[in-house]
Amino acid sequence: MPSIGSPFDTIVAPITGAGPAAVAAVRISGPEAFAIAAKVFSPFDAPEPMRARYGKFYHGDDGLALPFAAGHSYTGDETVELFVHGSPVSVRLLIEGCLAAGARLAEPGEFTQRAFLNGRIDLAQAESVAETIAAQSEAHFRRATENLSGALSREIRALREAALTELAHLEASVDFSEEIGEYDLSRAKDMFSQGYGVLGRLLESARGSRILRSGFRVSLAGRPNVGKSSLLNALLRSDRAIVTEIPGTTRDVIREAIEIEGVQVILSDTAGLRDTADAVEEIGISRTGEEIASADLTFYLYDGSIGWTPEDERWCPTESVWRIATKCDLPTFQPTDDRRLSTVTGEGIPEILAELARMLEELTPPILITDRHREHLMAAEGFALEGLTVSCLVTTPDLVSVCLNEYINALGKISGETSGPDMLTEIFSRFCLGK
């Protein structure tokens, strides 16, 4: 994995996407940003920070230069953002000119890493930059931008500051016991108890966070010709899946995404469940089983004009399933307490979508938690529980001090105060070029 270069280098990279566009932006950041900009853009004498200037680039294009003084830019370093016409050729020539003038091409994530190193953001906020870029749904985007504004960081900072305060009191009581007296272990007990509760609440957001990032997976399952593909088409409002009266038409999993209540929902149309001697169909049925096992929810559809059968009882999963009777528009539809719908008339579909929307609203987490956050939150929760137990059982503060230090260290790995260089390099290398 490549390491990110010296913070004393001046770096350059495009900060808008590749491909033709009306406008493209290129960022130069570092101690020589203004000097390099002056070599590729004119006029740039006596640049006024945060005031855009129109001019000509060395390669013939025209556009804007927007300078930022050190301490007032995205990275915290002296920075110039250059805006040209969005031709890939123009962007390439401008980058080449900056490199020739003394800049170095930025590594993926290097702008954001400099923002972190310069104290502009902490590590949790830095990761939220990548989450914001990767967001595929409105809910994911909202939670990512809230973390970028410090939603998770404020929670972690409050816990860590409380622990640091108790550690300071404990150490002072050891060093100056005659002056200030012995440390009151009930203070540590209360602090660990409160921290344990907050960490548990944050960890409850982990599953919902996974759903925001990867989508809520709904498998459409059932026996052949019960309307799975018709329901997929109805939800997508397009003829995505082939619908015929011939059993076994769907042989493989068809996945499509829709958005409900700002959450991406991945719908999977699957092969009809039945015993078969057809080798290809058998593979499809096996994949249906895998899809059901990995889904967050299964819509098990059955033919409501026939009613629930022993075969449905055999094939229907027992967990995370909604039983849905289809063909409720037919006069032969059997009475049932299950959910019902008709893909012909649309009856029942709005009610099922509304129920799913309510479920997704309940699952949407108040704070976005990544897998890395979850790992360190679990570690901190373990140290909080250990510290709570120790502070209730011991009469001397030595063991409590050990728990406090471990707890503080685990929290610091989330915000970046105690993260090593290898961890930082690994995290920022996942970013795209230009961030």
N, C-alpha and C positions, 0 to 999 in steps of 0.2 A: 504494500500500500504506500503510495507516495506521501512524503511529508510535505507540509506547507512551508514555503520558504521564509526568508528573513522578514520580520516586520518593518525593517528599514528600507526594503525595496519599494519602488513605486510600481504598482500593478495596473493592468488594463484588461478589460473584457467587455463584450457586449452584454447588456442587461435586459435586452428584449429578445424575443424568440427568433429563431432562424426563419429564413424565407422572405419573399417579397412582402412589403407592408408600406403603409403611407409614411411611417416614421420609424426609425430605429434609434436606440440609445446606446452609447458606449461610456463606460465609467473608467476614469483614471483616478487612482487613489494612492497616496503616499507622500513623502516629503518633497518630491520633485513634480507633483501633479501640475502645479501652475506653470512651471518652466516647460514641461513637456507639452502642455496644451498650447503654449505660445508658439511652439515650433510647428504645430499642425493646424492651427486656427488663427485667423487674423480678422479684425484687430483684437489683441488680448493684452494690451499694455494697461497697467494699473487696474486689474480686474476687481470689481466690487462684489464681495461675497453675497450670494443669494439674489443676485440680479442678473438675469439672462441677457446675453449679448448676441446680436445677429452678426454673421460674418461669413467668410469663405474658408473652406478647408484646403489643405495643401494639394489634394488630389482633384480639385475642381468643383466639388459639391458645395452647396451652401446650407446653412442651418444655424443652430443655436449652441452657445456654450454657457453652462450654468455652474459657476464656481461656489465652493463651500469652504469656509475657513476650518482649520483643525478644531475639533471639539464640537462642530456644528453639522457634521455630515453623517451619513449612514454608518460609515466605518469609524468615525471619530478622527480620522486623518484628514489632511488637506486633500480635497477632492474636486474634480471637474467632471460634470456629466455633459457629454456632447450628443447633440441630436441632429441626425442626418436623414436624408431620404432612405426609406427602408429597402434599398437594393442590396442583396448579399454582396455584390461586388463593391459597392461604396463602403459597406461596413468592413469588408476584408481589407481594402486599401487604407482605411482610417486606422485599423488595428496595426497594420504593417508600419504605418508612419509613426505611430506611438512607440512601437518596439524599436524602430530605428533611432528614435529620439531618446531612448534610454529606459523605457518601461519594460517590465516583464509580464508575460501573459499570466493572469491570475489562475490559480488552481481552483477546482470546484469547491465552493463554500468559503473561499478565502476572504471575500468581502465581509461575510457574516462572522467569520472567526475573528477578524480584526475588530468588529463591533463588540464582540464578547471580550476580547483581550483588553480593549480600551474602556471597558466598563459601561458601554452604551446599553447593553442587554446582558442578562444572565444566560446560562446554558439552556434552561427550559424555554426561555423566550426565543433563543436562537433556533432551537428545534422547531418551534412554531412557525418560523419562516418557511421551512421545508414543508410543514403540514399545510400551510396556507396555499402554497403553490400546487401541492398534490391533491387538494380538496376536489372531490368529484360530486359533492352535494352541498346544498345551501347550509344544512346543519353542521356538516364537517367544517365548512369555511367559517361559520360563525364562531364555533368553539376554538378553532385554530387562531383566529384573530383575537379572541378574548385572552387566550394564553399569551399571545404576542404582546398584549397590553399588560400582562402580569398576573392573570387570574391564579394560575398555579403557583407562580413565584411568591405571591403575597402569602399564600397558605404556608409554604415551606419556610419562608423567611421568618414568619411569626413563630413557628415551632422551633426553629434553630436558635433564634434570639432568646426565646424563653429558656432553652437548654443551656445556652452560653451564660445567661445570667445566673442560673443555678450552679453551674460549674465554677463561676467566679466567686459566688458566695461560699461554696464548699471549700475551695482552695484557700480563700481568705480566712475561713474559720480554722483551718489546719495551721496556717502560718501565724495567725494572730489570735489564737484561742483565748489567751488571757485578756485581750482587749475587747473582743467582740463576742466571745462565748462559742459554744459548740454549735455546729450546723444542725438545724432542725430538719430531720429526715422527712417530716410530713410535707415539707415544701417540694422535695423531689417526687414524693408519691403523688401529690396533686398534679405536678407538671407532667409526669409520665402518664397519668390517667387521662388527662385532657389530650395529650398528644396521641395516645392510643386510639381515642375516639375519633379524632380528626383523620388519622391515617386510615382507619377502617372505612370512614366515609369516602375518602379519596379512592381507596381500592375498589369500592363498590362501582366506581365509574369505569373500571377497566373493561368490562364486557361491552358496555355501551360505547366506549371509545373504539373498540375493535369493530363494532358494527358501523360506526361513522366512517372509519377509514376504509373498510373492505366491503361494506354494504350488508344489508339484512337479507339473508338467503332464504327464499321460499321455494320449495319444490312442489310441483304440481304432479301428484301421483294418483294412481288408481288403475282399475282394470281397463282393458281396451275399450275404446268407443264410449267413454263416459263424458267426454267433453274437455279433456285437458288442453289439447291444442286449440280448441275453440275459445277456451277461457284465456289462454295466452294471447291470442289474437285480439280478443275483446279488450283486455287490459292494455295492450300496446296500441290499440286502434289501428292495426294494420294486419295484413295477411302474412305474418311471419312464419307460421307453421302450416304445413300441408294438412288439410282436413278432408278425410274421405270416410265412407262407411265401411271400408275394408279394415278389419282388425290388424293391428301390428304395423300401421303406417309409420309411426314414430319409432325409429330404431336406435337413435342416439339422443343424448341430452342436448337440448336447445336452450341457450341462456340469453336472456335479454334484460335490460335494466330500465326501471321507471323510477320516478322520484315521488315519494309520498311524505308530506309534512317535512319537507327538506331533507329527508333521508333517502339514500339510494337503496332501492330494493332490487335484488337480483332474482328474477323469476327463472325457474328451470322446468321446461317441459320435458317429461321423461317417457320412456317406453312403457306401454301398458303391461301390467303385472298379470301374468298367467303362466301356466305350464305350457311349454312349447318344445317341439323337436327341431325347430329352425335354429341353426347354430348362430346366425347373425342376430336374430331377435333375442336369443338367450344372452348374448353379450350385452345387448341393450338393457335387458332386465337386470343383469348384474350391475350395470352402471347406475340404474335407477336406485338400487339398494344403497350404493355408495353415496349417491346424491342425497337421499333421505337421511343417511347417517350424518352427513356434514351440514345439513340445513339447520337454520335457526327455527324454522317452522315448516310443516308440511300441510298443504291442502290435499287431503285425501278425498278425491271425488268418486262418487258412485252414482249409478243410474237410478234416479228417484222414481222413475216410472216402473221399475222392477222392485225397488226397495233394497234394504241391506241384506246381503246374502252370506252364506258360510264362507264363500271365497273372499268376500270383502273382510270378514272377520279374520281370515288367515293372513291376508296381505297387508292390512292396515297397521302402520306402526303404532306403538303404545305410548310414545312420548312426543311432546311438542307437535301435536297434530290437531287440525280442525277437520272434522267430518263435514263434508258438503254434499248435499243431495242435488244433482243436476236435473235438467229437463223438467223444471217445475211448471213450465207452460203447458205440458201435456195433460190431457184429461185423466190419464191413467196414473198420474203422480201419486205416490203413496204418502199418507200422513207421517210426519216425522218431527222430532224436536231438534234435529240437526239444522245447521245452516243450509240454506237452499238458494239456488240461482237458476237462471235460464240465460244461455248465451244467445238465444234467438231474440228474446224480448228485452234482455238486460235486467230483468227482475232479480233482485237480491244482490247484484254486483255492487251498487253504491253502499249498501249496508255492510257488506264484507270489507270493502275498502275503508269505510269509516271506522270499523272495529280495528282494522289493522293500523290505521292512523293513530288511534288512541294508544295501542300497544307501543308503537314506535315513539310516541311522545313520552311515555313512561320510561322507555329504555334510553332516551337521549340523555347523556350524562351532563351534569352541570359544569364539569371540567374535563378537558381532553387529557387522557392518560396514555402514554406510549408504552410499549413493552419494556423499554429501558426504565421509564419512570416506575412501572409496576415492580420491577426487580428490586429497585432501591427502596421503594415504599414498603415492600414486604420485609426487607431487611430492617428498616427503621422501626416498623411495627413490632418485629421480634425483639429488638433491643428495648423498645418502650415497655413491652410486657415483662421482659427480664428485669429492667430497672424498677418497674412497679413492684414486682415480687421481692426483689432484693431490699428495696427501701421499706418494705413491710416487715421483713424478717430480721435484718441486721441492726446492730446498735452503733456500729462505726461506719464512717462515710467512705472508706477505701473502695469497697466493691461498687458502691453507687457511682463513684468517680469513673470507674472503668466503664460502666454502662452508659454514663453520660457522654463520654468521649466516643464510644462506638455509635451511639445514637446521633450525635452531632456529625460524625463523619459520613454516615449513611445519608442524612439529609443533605449534606454538602455536595454529594455526588449528583443529586438531582439538579441543584442550582448551579453547580460548577465550581464551588469554592474548594472542594477536595478532589476534583477530577484530575487524573494524571494526564500527561501529554499524549500517551498512546490512545486513551479513551477519546480525547478531543480530536485527534487526527482521524480516528475511525468514524466519529460522528459527522465531522464536517466534510469528509470525503464522499458522503452520500449525497451531498448537495449538488445541484446542477451548476454548470459554468455560468458565471454572472451573479451568483448569490454567495 
